[in-house]
Amino acid sequence: MLSTDSTTVSAMSTVSTLGTVSAGPRLDRLPISGFHKRVLWLIGAGMFLDSFDIYLAGGVLGALAKTGWSTMQLNAAFLSSTFIGMLIGAFTAGVLGDAKGRKFTYQFNLAVFGLASIAGAFAPDMTWLIVCRFFMGLGLGAEIVVGYGSVGEFMPPAVLGKWSAYLSLITNSALFFSTFLGYLIIPSIGWRAMFAIVGIGALIVWVIRKKMPESPRWLESKGRYEEAEAILRAAEEESAKKAPLPPLDDAPRIATKRTTLLELFSPSQIRRTFVAIVVQIAINMVIYGFIVWVPTFLMKQGVGMASSLGYSTLMSLGGPAGALVGVLIADKVGRKNGLIAVSVLAAVVGWLYGHSTGVAMATLLGFLLFTLTYLMVALGVATYVPELFATENRMRGNGIAGCAGRITGIFAPQLVVVMYATGGVKDVLSMTIGALAVMAVVLAVFGIETNKRSLEDIAPSSDADGALAASALTRESHR
C-alpha cells in the first residue's frame, strides 16, 4: 500500500465508516493526477488507431479509383460496408458495455478491428477488401462508443469537457497522420501498407491496455463494490500525493438497477435520446458526406493524386485544431450553446467552400470547415452525448445515438454519388449544410446544458427535463 497523508487516510476512513463506495462523489473530488492521465492515454491510444483506420479511407479510395482497381460505386460500397459494420458494432458495444463492462468491451473490439485491418492488407481484390472492411467496422463502431462513453466516468465535472476534448484531440489527430502518411506511402509503397500499420498498432495497444482500470461507477452500479473500492482507493492515494483531498460529503451507495434498452425511449429520457441522435446524424453527415470525399473530389476535378493528397493533408490539420479549440472552450461556453454556435458557423463556411474559385481558397476554407467539424466532435460526440445518460444506460444511449450516426454513414456515400453526379460539390455541401441547420434548431429547442455538473446530477429521473434544466439555470443565476 502506498503511503498517504493524514487527510487522505481520514477521508478513506470516513468512507469505510459510512460503509459505502459512492464512486461518483469520490471521483468528482479528486484533483487531476497520473491516474487520470493514464486513463486518458490508454483509452486514447485505441481511439487514435480507430480514427486512423477510419480516415485512411479517403486517401486509399482516391488511389484505388485513380489506378482503376476500384470505381466510385465500389468506393461507395466500401464506405457503406464500413458503416454497416460500425452500426452493428455500435449497437453491440452499447449492450456489452453496460452488461459486461467498459474494459471487456473496448479490448474485444480493439482486437477485432486490428486483426481485420491486417487481413485487409492482403485483400486480392476490391470485393474482398469490402468484406474485410465490414469486420473492421465492427470494431471501429464499438471503440468510438465505449471510448468516448468511458472517459467522462473518471473525470471530475469541473474539467470533464476539457479532458473529453483531450481525448477528441488524440483521436482526431489521426486524421492528419493518416492523411500525411497516405501522402507519403500510398504513391510510393501502395495502399496495403496503410492497413498493415494500423492493424499491427492496434494489437500492440491491445496488450498495453490490459492495465486499464474498469469504471468504478459501472462496478458500483452492478453491485461489485469490492472491485470499485479497490480502484477508488488506488486513485485517491495517487491523487493525494499532489494535494490533500477535499472532504467527502455523506453520499448514499448507488443502488444496483436493472435497465433495458426501451428505457431510453421512456418519457423521462426520450428528449435526451432524440437530441443525442440528431447530434450524431448531423456530425456524421458532415464527416462522411464531405470530409472523407475531399481527395476524390479534388482528383475528379483534375488535380493529380499526389497534389490532391497534399491539399487534403493541409485541410486535415483542422482535425487536431478543432479538438484543441474544444480543450480551451468546452468548460467555458458549455456544450449546448457551443454546439449551436459552431454548427451555424460551419454551415456558413460550407456554403463559402462550395463557391470557392480556386484551389488556394478551397484549401483555406476546407481547413476552417475541418476545424469546425472536429470542434463539434469534441463538444458533441466526445462530451455532450455521453453526459446525457445515466451510468447504467450510458453505453446503450451512446450506442443508440452512434447507430444513428452509422446509418447516416451508410446512406451518405450513396447520396454523395447521386448529388455529385447531378450538381457537383455544391449539391453535396447543400446536404451537409441542411443537417447542420437542423442540429442547431433541435439543440435550441430540446437541448439541456450539462456543463460542470456531476454525471449523477445530470442523470435523468422521473422529473421532466424541463424542470431539471430550470433548476440548473436557477443554481447558475445564484452563483
N, C-alpha and C positions, 0 to 999 in steps of 0.2 A: 504494500500500500504506500502510495506516495505521501510525503508529509504535507500538511496544510496548515494555514494559520488558524488562530483561535476562532475567528469569525466564521470561517468555513465549517469547522468542527461543530460550532454552536448551531449553525444553520442546519447541518446534517442531523444533529441530534434532535432538533425540533421536528424534522421530517419523520424520524424514527418514532418519536413520541406520538405524533399525530397518527401514525400507522397508515400513511397514505403515500402514494407515488407522486401525484399531482404533477405530471410531466409538463403540461403547458406552462403553468406559473414558474416552475423551476427552470425551464429552458429560457423563458422570456426574460428572466432577471440576469442571465449570465452576460458578462462582458465578452466581446469577441476575443477568441483565443485560438491556439493551434488546433483545438478540437473542431471549431467551425471551418477553419481553413482546410483541414484535411477532408472534411465532408464535401466542401465545395470542389476541391480538386479531384477527388475520387469520382464524384458524380460528373464533373466537367470533362474528365478525360474521355469517358464513354460518349458523352454528348457531343464532344468535338468530332470524334470519329464518325458518329451518327450523321452529323451535319456534313462532314467531308464526303461521306458516301452519297448523300442526297444530292449535293451540289456538283459533284463531278459529272452529273448527267449533262449539264449544259455544254461543257467542252467535248465530252465523249460523243454526244449525239451530233454535234456540229461536224466533228471529224468523220463520223460514220456516214453522214449524209453526203459530205464532200467527196469521200472516196468511193461512193457507190455501194458500200457494204449495207447501207440502210436507206430508207426513204422517209419523207415527212410522216407518212401514215404509220410506218413501223416505229418511228421515233415516238409518235403519239401513243402507240400501243405499249412501248417501253415505259413511258411515264405513267400510263394508266395502270399497268401491271404493278408498278411501284406502289401506287396509291390503293389498289385493291389489297395488296399485302399489308400496307400501313393501316388501312381501315380495319382489317381483321386483327392486326397486331395491337392497335389502339384499344379496341374493344376488349380483347383478351387481357391486355395489361391492366385495364381498369378493374376487371373482375378478379384477376390473380393478385393485383397489388393490394386490394382491400381484404382478400381472403387469406393469402399466403404470405404477404409481407412485401415491403418495398425491395429489400435486398435480394430475395429469391428471384423476384420478377426481373429486375434490371440485370442480374447476372445471366439469367436464362436468355433474355432477348439479345444481350451483347454477343453471346456465343452463336446465336442463330445468324445474325447479320454478318458476323466475322467469317464464319465458315462459308456462307453463301457468296460473299464477296470474292473469296479465294476461288470458289467454283466458277464464278463469272469471268475470272481472268483467263480461264481455259475454254470458254464457250466456242464451239466450232462454227456457229452461225448466229444470225440475229434472233431466230426463234428460241434457241437455247439460252441466249443471253436474256431474253424477255422472261423466260421461265425462272432463271436464276434471280432475276431482279424481283420477281414476286416474293421469293423467300427472303431476299434482303429486306424487302418492305415489311415483312412480318416483324423482324427485329427492330427495324428503324421506327416503325409506328409505336411500338411498345416503349422504346427507350425515351422518346420525347415525353410521353405521358407520365412515366414514373420519375424521370429525372427532374422535370420542372415541378411535378407534384410533390416531390420529396424534400427538396432543399429548403422550402419555407417552413417545414415542420421542425427544423433545427435552429432557425434564426430568430433572434428577438424582434418584436414588431417594429421598434424604432428604426431598424435598419434592414427590415425584410426586403423592401423594394430594392434597395441598393445591392444586396447580396444576390437576390434573384436576377438582377440586371447583370451582375458579375458573371453569373452562370450563362446568361444570354450572350455576354461578350465573349466568353470562352467558346461557346457553341458556334456563334456566328462568325468568329474569326476564321473558322474553317472555310467559309465562303471565299475569302481572299486566298487562303493557302491552297484550296482545291483548284481554284481558277488559275492561280500563279503556277502551281506545279503542272497543271494541264497545259499551260502556255509553254513550259519548258520541256515536258516529257512527251506529250501527245505527238507533236510534229516529228520528233527525233526517234523516240523509242516505241511509241504506239500507245493506244488506249488501254491495253490489257494491264499495263504496269499500274495504272491508277487503281484498279480493283485489287491488285495484289498488295499494294501499300496499305490500303485501309483494312483489308482482311487480316493481315499479319499484325497490324497495330491493334486491332480490336481484341485479338487473342492474348496479346501481351497485357493489355489493360484488364482483361478478364481475370488474369492471375493476380495482378496487383490489387484489384478491387475486392478481393476476398476479405480484406481488412476493414471494409466499410461497415460501420455500425448500423443496426436496424433502428428505425424511428421509435424513440421511447413513447411518443404519442400513440403510434399504432399499437405497440405492445400493450400499453395500458388499456386501450380500447378493446383489446382481446382478452384482458384479464391475465396477461403474462407479466405480473407485477415484479417478480424477482429479476427477470431479464431487463425490464425497463429500469429498475432501481440500480442495477449494476452499471448500465450505460450512463445514467444520470449522475451517479456518484463520481465516475471517472471524469465526466465533463466538468462537474463542479470543482473537483480537485485541480484540474488543469487550469480552469478559468481563475481560480482563487490565487494562483501564483502571480497574476498580474495586479490584482486589486482585491480588497475584501469584498465578499459578495453581499449584495443588499439583503435585508431580512426577507424571509419567506412569509407571505401572508397565509393565513389559515384557509386553505382551499380543499374542498372535498375531493376524494378519489373519483375519477371519471368512471361512471358505471359502464359495464360492457353492454353493447347494443347489438341486436340482430337487425340488419338492414337489408333492403332489397333494392334492385335497380329501379323499380317503379316509384320509390320514394322521391327520386329526382324530379318526378313529374307530379308530385303532390302539391296542394295549394300553397304550402309554406316554402316550396323550393322551385316551382315551375318558372318563376320570374328569373331566378339566378341561372337556371339551366338554359333558358331562352337567350339570355344575354351572352352567356359563355359560348353558345352555339354560333350566334351571329358574329361575335368577335373572331372566332376561328375561321368561319367561312370567308369573311372579308379579307383577313390577312393572307389566308391560303390562296385566295383568288389573285391577289397582287403577286405573290411569290411564284405560283405555278402557272398563272395565266400570263405572266410577263417576264419576271426576273430570270427564270431558268431558260427562257427562249432568246435572250439577248444575243448570244453568239450566233444562233441560227438566223435570226432576223438580219444581223449585220452581213452574214455570208450571202444570204438571199438578195441583199441589196448591192452585191458586187464587191464587198470588202474581202480580201484574202483571208485564209484560215488563220495564219499567224497574227495578222493585224487585228482580226476580229477578237481572238483570244486576248490580245494585248489590251484593246479598248475595254473588253469585259473585265479584265483584271483591275484596271483603274477604277471602273464603276464599283467593283466588288469591295473596294476599300470602304464603301459606305456601310457594309455589314458590321464590322467592328466599330466604326464611327458611331453608328446609330445606337449600338448597345452601350458604348461608352457614355453617350449623352444620357441614356437611361440610368446609368450608375449615378450620374450627377443630379438628376431631377426626380427620380422615381418617388423618393420620400418627401419631396418638397411640393410638387404640383399635384400629387395624388394620381391614382390610376384612372378614374373615370374622366375627369376633366382633361388630363393629359392625353388620353386616347382620342377624345373628341377633337381637341385642337390639332393633333398630329394628323389625324385622318383627313381633316379638311385641307390642311396644308399639302399633304401628299396628293390629294385629288387635283389641286391646282398645278403642282409640279408635273403630274402625269399628263395633264392637258397640254402644258407647255412643251413637254417632251414630244408629244405627238405632232406638234407644229414646228419642231426644230428644223433649221435649214442647213445644217452641216454636221460633220462628224464631231468636231470640237464642242459645239453647243450640245449635241446629243450626249456626249460623254459627261459633260458637266452636270446636265440635268439628270442624267442617269445616275450619277453619283449621289445627287441630292435625293432622288427617289429611293435608291438603295438605303441611304441613311435613314430616311423617314420610315421606310418599311420595317427596318430592323429595330428602330426605336419603338414602333408599335409591338413588335415581337417581345421586346424587353418589358414593356409596360403591361401588355395584354396576355400573351401566351405564357410567358415565364412567371408573371407575378399575379395579375388580376384574376385570371380564370381559376387557378388552383385555390386562391383565397376564398372563393365564393362558396366552397363546400366544407362540410364538417369532416373530421378525420376519418370517421368510419365509412364515409362515402366519397372521400376526396379523389381517389383514383378512378372510381366509377364516373363521377361527374366530369373529371378531366378527360377520361376516356371517351365518354359520350360526345363531349364537345370536340375532342380530337377526331372522332369518327366523322363528324360533320365536315371538319376540315379536309379529311381524306377523301370523302365523297366529292368535295369540291375539286380536289386534286385529280380525281378520276375523270371528271367531265370537263374541267378547264382545258386540258390539252386538245380535246376534240373540238371545243368551241373556238380555240385559237386557230386551229387549222381552217375551219369554216370562215371565221371572220377575217383572217389574214388573206384568204383567197378572194374575198369579196371587197374588202376595203383597206387592206394593209394594216400597218401598225396602228393607225389612228382608230380603227374599229376595235382592235384588240384592247387598246387603252380605254376606250369608252366603257367596256365591260368592267374593268378594274375600278374606274372612277365611280361607276354606279354602286359597286359593292362598298366602297369607302363611304359614300354618302349615306347608304342605308345603315352602316355601323354607327355613324355619328348620331343619327336620329334615334336609333334604338338605345344607345347609351344615355342620351339626354333624357329620354322618356322613362326608361326602365332600370337604368343602371343604379347601383348603390356604391358609395365610397367606402373603401376598405383601408385607407392609408393609416398607418401607425396604430392599428388595432390588433389585439391578440386574435389568433385563429379561433379560440374558444368564444370570444366576444362576437366575432363576425358570424360564427356558425348559425345556420337557420334554426328557428324554433317554431313553435306553433303560432307565434305572433306574426303579423304581416310584415313584409319587408319595408313597407312604407313607414310603419311605426318605428322599426329598427333604424332606418335612415334618419327619421326625425329626431330620435334620441341622440344619435351621433352628432347631428348638427347642433342640438342644444348643448351637449357637452363641449363642443368646439367653441361655441359662442361665449362660454363662461371662462375660457382659458385666458 
